[in-house]
Amino acid sequence: MPLTEAELWKVYANKIKDDYLQQSDFGSQNKIFIPPINSQAVLASGPIKQSQTNFGVFRASDPLLKVDNPSFTPSNDGYAQKCLNYLRAVQLDTDASAGLVQNRDAAYQRLTAASERFQAVAEKARAAWQDEFDYPGTPLYQWTMQNYPMYMVADHEQKAASAEFDQVMYNIHGPNYMTLVKMKQNLQLALEQQPSPFTMVVNAALPDAAENTVADEYRPKYDIDAGYAKQVEAWIDQAVDGDDQHEKASIVISASETSDYDWHSVGFDESKIDASGGFWPFFRVEYAGSHMNRYDDVKVDESSSSLSVKILADSISSFAVTPSSTWNPGNIKQTYPNLYKSASQQLWDPMVQVSKIVVGYNVRIEISLDSDTYNSITSKVDTALSRDASASATLFGCRLNLGGSYNDSESNFTNWSDVKKDGDSNTFVISASNNTIPVLLAVVGTVLS
């Protein structure tokens, strides 16, 4: 099989499974999904506020996962939102009159249209908030009320359409419908951009001192193993004490061993693999061009047969994560298997819920390349910096800040100036970034069916 980025990620996923998820049963129900390595923090322990830990757990747990795509990419329309969309599309058994059924179908169509408008407006509002000069000084919900009236209009329209639909459904099904209504209300509250008993305040997890003042945002709560914070604290103590006796963790990936592993071992049918959501290019640089951002990639191919990646960490462990019981509707596909025929195809697809995350501490990466690939990467960096002093890049999933002031509250990154480069051996060494914070290395998704 030709050497591609996907082949390298396949080896990575298998080595994560063999070394750090031995007790998990992978197949049609459990699958390993791969995030951009070392780019997302899951902070905990000591001076770290619980809200910062919650934010990292949410970022790792809520993104939508596709049953045939092993890549993990954070998204705005997450698992909790999909659960709410699904419950809104549930069709209950009924012997109601044709007139009531017609009213129900019309109300559902209005609700679907209002929900789609709201989600589109919410994405635009968030993008505008992030572009605002004082970001992250003003919380998103407060900013939208002050500066983005269309958000409030769309929110009101969606709630009105939902109330209308609920009333029609109650007229048809009576008290039995209220269980479904309660599930939807819990999810709606969890997704609100304002404080409520069902949400948590999450501080965007900047990697510097915990005293940083950053914007609060309210998100659905996810729970992680109670021992996670203590484990991170133990890792920190070992690093502070200079505990060289502690066994280091490592994952070594070589281009020459791609044929030794398969996707089936980590839960995927090779014939159905869909990487359309993106395996990240081996290297990508992004910089501002005339009126638009530009991308320049370096991909691996057969000429990269000498390529190897060594991921080192003080420790790597897995931790169970679960949606909070305050909003989690459980396996709704079993409870409510029937949807309206007009429901979005995405809702008919299998749902995948994150059940474990794999986290590494003090993660650093050594990458050895052939000379052509190495020189191509350094050349593209030089070109990008000559056109945009604030350019950024990714190398095997690691986010790199090439220059300027980079301050993304949702990501971890390493400065290009801190990457050790050796043109004689064609190697890059990406050191542990930002005070060696714990970072996400993989997630386990469980298919709900």
HELIX and SHEET records of a PDB file:
HELIX    1   1 GLU A    5  TYR A   20  1                                  16    
HELIX    2   2 GLN A   50  SER A   61  1                                  12    
HELIX    3   3 TYR A   79  ARG A   88  1                                  10    
HELIX    4   4 ALA A   98  ASP A  131  1                                  34    
HELIX    5   5 LEU A  140  ASN A  147  1                                   8    
HELIX    6   6 PRO A  149  HIS A  173  1                                  25    
HELIX    7   7 GLY A  174  ASN A  176  5                                   3    
HELIX    8   8 TYR A  177  LEU A  191  1                                  15    
HELIX    9   9 TYR A  228  VAL A  240  1                                  13    
HELIX   10  10 ALA A  255  ASP A  260  5                                   6    
HELIX   11  11 HIS A  264  VAL A  266  5                                   3    
HELIX   12  12 GLU A  270  LYS A  272  5                                   3    
HELIX   13  13 GLU A  302  SER A  304  5                                   3    
HELIX   14  14 ILE A  332  THR A  335  1                                   4    
HELIX   15  15 GLN A  345  TRP A  348  1                                   4    
HELIX   16  16 SER A  371  ARG A  387  1                                  17    
HELIX   17  17 TRP A  416  ASP A  418  5                                   3    
SHEET    1   A 5 ASN A  30  PHE A  33  0                                        
SHEET    2   A 5 VAL A 439  LEU A 448 -1                                        
SHEET    3   A 5 MET A 351  TYR A 361 -1                                        
SHEET    4   A 5 SER A 315  PRO A 323 -1                                        
SHEET    5   A 5 TYR A 222  ILE A 224 -1                                        
SHEET    1   B 2 THR A 199  ASN A 203  0                                        
SHEET    2   B 2 ASP A 216  PRO A 220 -1                                        
SHEET    1   C 5 ALA A 249  SER A 254  0                                        
SHEET    2   C 5 SER A 308  ALA A 313 -1                                        
SHEET    3   C 5 ARG A 364  SER A 368 -1                                        
SHEET    4   C 5 THR A 427  ILE A 430 -1                                        
SHEET    5   C 5 LYS A 420  ASP A 422 -1                                        
SHEET    1   D 5 ASN A 293  VAL A 298  0                                        
SHEET    2   D 5 PHE A 283  ALA A 288 -1                                        
SHEET    3   D 5 SER A 392  LEU A 395 -1                                        
SHEET    4   D 5 CYS A 398  ASN A 401 -1                                        
SHEET    5   D 5 THR A 414  ASN A 415  1                                        
END                                                                             
